[in-house]
Amino acid sequence: MPVPTEPAGAPAGKYRLYVDEVGNPDLGASSDPNHRYLSLTGVAFDLEYVRKTLSTELESIKTRFFKSHPDDPVILHRKELVNRRYPFHALNDPNVEAGFNQEILDAVGRWEFVAFTVVIDKLEHQKRYSVWQSDPYHYCLHVLVERYVLWLERRDAAGDVMAESRGGREDRRLKASFERVFDKGTTFISAERIRGRLTSRQLKVKNKSNNIAGLQLADLVAHPGFRAALARANREALPDTFGGKIARILEESKYDKSDTGRIEGWGRKVLP
């Protein structure tokens, strides 16, 4: 898997997991696909790689296609890109859209990171358990952090976690939930192991407007990751769309995998 590597015996760098959500985080369970699922995708980068490569190359792409400027940076957001809203109206030109899509596909394939996706089927969860033990978003975040910590352990590395802001009250609840995981562990991973790999008990929460490259990339790959998780759970092929091509890259070279190449349970988990 193309992730940052170090010389034998050298200490691993510090990583950051950038997290974005897709779907509806409330407790309601509905057969409507827009409300039935919640998905979190995280992309883990070496922070030096973010500084030297990811941020620089992403800014270059935004400048070339959308005339982004340091004083007024363009923030990539999937929904606005899909709808070609300002400042992404240049994508109304099919040639520009084709060029941008190829640049992103090439970059996602080239950039060195590991990915994780967690999806919860809220309707199925409620059928099985009737009562929520925790907020769906918090539940997914706990499962995502478990996989991140296990990956850090295998690399003998350490890191922290950053999520997109969801608003004042939600951010406070999410930070408190993260702190409980740090302090008490999860059902499957002890607090000692988690504290041995996470460098902070504080979840970093930032707005996309802060122009954080990792959060923007997480936004671009979260929906393809979510759709691919559902497709694979239903034994369906990935579509031959831009999102399907992103998902193929994630499956081929970005998702964490077992020694035998298994993604499910490692880089991807569908709940319950």
C-alpha positions in Angstrom: 0.0 0.0 0.0 1.5 3.4 -0.9 1.8 5.0 2.5 4.7 7.1 3.8 7.7 4.9 4.7 10.7 5.3 6.9 14.2 3.7 6.8 14.4 0.5 8.9 14.8 1.3 12.6 13.7 5.0 12.1 10.8 6.3 14.2 7.6 6.7 12.3 6.3 10.2 11.7 3.2 11.7 13.3 -0.1 11.0 11.5 -3.4 12.8 11.4 -6.8 11.2 10.5 -9.0 13.6 8.7 -12.7 12.7 9.0 -15.8 13.6 6.9 -19.4 12.3 7.1 -22.0 11.3 4.6 -25.7 10.7 5.4 -27.9 11.5 8.3 -26.6 11.4 11.9 -29.9 11.5 13.8 -31.4 8.6 15.7 -34.3 8.2 13.3 -34.5 4.9 11.3 -36.2 5.1 7.9 -36.2 3.0 4.8 -35.5 6.2 2.9 -31.8 5.9 1.8 -31.3 9.6 2.5 -32.0 9.0 6.2 -31.2 5.3 6.6 -27.4 5.4 6.6 -24.6 7.3 8.2 -21.0 7.0 7.0 -17.7 8.3 8.2 -14.5 8.2 6.1 -11.1 9.0 7.4 -7.9 9.6 5.5 -4.6 9.3 7.4 -1.6 11.2 6.4 1.9 11.8 7.7 1.9 15.5 8.7 5.2 16.2 7.0 3.7 14.8 3.8 0.7 17.0 4.2 3.0 20.0 4.6 5.4 19.2 1.8 3.1 17.5 -0.8 -0.6 17.3 -0.2 -1.3 21.0 0.6 1.0 22.3 -2.1 -0.3 20.0 -4.9 -4.0 20.5 -3.9 -3.6 24.3 -4.0 -2.0 24.0 -7.4 -5.0 22.1 -8.7 -7.4 24.7 -7.3 -5.4 27.6 -8.7 -5.3 26.1 -12.2 -8.9 25.2 -12.5 -10.7 27.7 -10.2 -8.2 30.6 -9.9 -7.8 30.1 -6.1 -5.7 32.8 -4.4 -4.0 32.7 -1.0 -6.0 35.7 0.1 -9.3 34.1 -0.9 -8.7 30.4 -1.2 -11.2 28.1 -3.0 -12.4 25.3 -0.7 -13.2 22.1 -2.4 -16.7 20.8 -1.4 -18.2 17.8 -3.2 -21.8 19.0 -3.3 -20.8 22.4 -4.8 -18.5 20.7 -7.3 -21.3 18.3 -8.4 -23.7 21.2 -8.8 -21.0 23.3 -10.5 -21.9 26.3 -8.3 -19.6 29.3 -8.0 -16.6 29.2 -7.8 -16.8 25.8 -9.6 -18.9 27.1 -12.6 -15.9 26.4 -14.9 -16.9 22.8 -14.7 -19.9 23.6 -16.9 -17.3 23.3 -19.8 -17.1 19.5 -20.5 -13.4 19.8 -21.3 -12.6 21.6 -18.1 -14.6 19.0 -16.1 -12.8 16.1 -17.8 -9.4 17.7 -17.1 -10.3 18.4 -13.5 -11.7 14.9 -12.9 -8.6 13.3 -14.3 -6.3 15.5 -12.2 -8.2 14.4 -9.1 -8.1 10.8 -10.0 -4.4 10.9 -10.7 -3.7 12.8 -7.5 -5.8 10.5 -5.3 -3.9 7.5 -6.8 -0.5 9.3 -6.3 -1.0 10.8 -2.8 0.3 8.7 0.1 -2.4 8.0 2.6 -4.5 5.2 4.1 -8.3 5.3 4.2 -11.0 3.9 6.5 -14.8 3.9 5.9 -17.5 3.0 8.5 -21.2 2.8 7.5 -24.1 2.2 9.8 -27.5 1.0 8.6 -29.6 2.7 11.2 -32.8 0.9 10.2 -31.2 -2.5 10.6 -29.5 -1.5 13.8 -32.8 -0.5 15.3 -34.5 -3.7 14.2 -31.8 -5.7 15.9 -31.2 -3.7 19.1 -34.3 -1.5 19.5 -32.3 0.9 21.7 -29.4 3.1 20.8 -26.4 2.7 23.1 -24.8 5.8 21.7 -25.3 8.5 19.1 -24.9 7.0 15.5 -22.1 9.5 14.7 -20.3 8.8 17.9 -20.7 5.0 17.4 -19.2 5.3 13.9 -16.4 7.5 15.1 -15.5 5.0 17.8 -15.3 2.2 15.2 -13.2 4.4 12.9 -10.8 5.3 15.7 -10.4 1.6 16.5 -9.2 0.9 13.0 -7.0 3.9 13.0 -5.3 2.8 16.3 -4.8 -0.7 15.1 -3.2 0.6 11.9 -0.9 2.9 14.0 0.0 -0.1 16.2 1.1 -2.1 13.2 3.2 0.8 12.0 4.6 1.5 15.5 3.4 5.1 15.0 1.3 7.8 16.7 -1.2 10.3 15.5 -4.3 12.4 16.2 -7.8 12.9 14.7 -9.4 16.0 13.1 -13.1 16.2 12.0 -15.1 18.8 10.2 -17.0 21.1 12.5 -20.8 20.3 12.8 -21.7 23.3 15.0 -21.1 24.4 18.6 -23.3 22.0 20.5 -22.6 19.0 18.3 -18.9 19.7 18.4 -18.9 19.8 22.2 -20.7 16.5 22.4 -18.4 14.9 19.8 -15.3 16.1 21.7 -16.7 14.7 24.9 -17.4 11.3 23.2 -13.8 11.2 21.8 -12.4 12.0 25.2 -14.4 9.0 26.7 -12.8 6.7 24.1 -9.4 8.1 25.0 -9.9 7.7 28.7 -11.9 4.4 28.9 -11.2 2.7 25.6 -13.8 0.8 23.5 -15.3 -2.7 23.7 -12.4 -4.1 21.7 -9.4 -1.8 22.4 -8.3 -0.8 25.9 -7.7 2.8 26.9 -4.0 1.9 27.5 -3.6 0.9 23.9 -5.5 3.9 22.6 -3.5 6.3 24.7 -0.3 4.6 23.5 -1.1 5.6 19.9 -3.2 8.8 20.0 -1.1 11.9 20.9 -4.1 13.9 22.2 -7.3 13.2 24.1 -8.7 16.3 22.3 -10.5 15.8 19.0 -9.5 18.6 16.7 -12.5 20.2 15.0 -12.1 22.6 12.2 -14.3 24.3 9.6 -13.6 23.5 5.9 -13.3 27.3 5.5 -9.9 26.9 7.2 -8.6 25.5 3.9 -7.3 22.3 5.5 -6.2 20.0 2.6 -6.9 16.8 4.5 -10.5 17.7 5.3 -11.1 18.7 1.7 -9.7 15.3 0.4 -11.8 13.5 3.0 -14.8 15.4 1.6 -14.0 14.3 -2.0 -13.6 10.6 -1.2 -16.2 10.1 1.6 -19.3 9.8 -0.7 -17.6 7.3 -3.1 -16.4 5.3 -0.1 -19.9 5.2 1.3 -21.5 4.2 -2.0 -18.8 1.5 -2.5 -19.4 0.1 1.0 -23.1 -0.4 0.3 -22.4 -1.8 -3.2 -20.0 -4.4 -1.9 -22.3 -5.3 1.0 -25.0 -6.0 -1.6 -22.5 -7.9 -3.8 -22.8 -5.2 -6.5 -20.2 -3.9 -8.9 -18.9 -0.4 -8.7 -20.4 2.0 -11.2 -18.2 3.3 -14.1 -18.6 6.9 -12.8 -16.2 9.4 -11.4 -17.2 8.3 -7.9 -16.9 4.7 -8.9 -13.4 5.4 -10.2 -12.5 7.1 -6.9 -13.8 4.0 -5.0 -11.7 1.7 -7.1 -8.6 3.6 -6.3 -9.5 3.4 -2.6 -10.0 -0.3 -2.8 -6.9 -1.0 -4.9 -4.4 1.0 -3.0 -5.7 3.1 -0.1 -7.9 1.2 2.2 -6.2 -0.6 5.1 -6.0 -4.3 4.4 -5.2 -7.6 6.2 -2.1 -9.6 5.2 -4.3 -11.5 2.8 -5.7 -8.3 1.1 -9.0 -8.3 2.9 -10.6 -4.8 3.2 -13.8 -5.7 5.1 -13.2 -5.3 8.9 -9.9 -3.5 8.3 -10.2 -0.5 6.1 -14.0 -0.7 5.8 -16.8 -1.8 8.2 -20.5 -1.9 7.7 -22.6 -1.9 10.9 -24.4 -3.6 12.6 
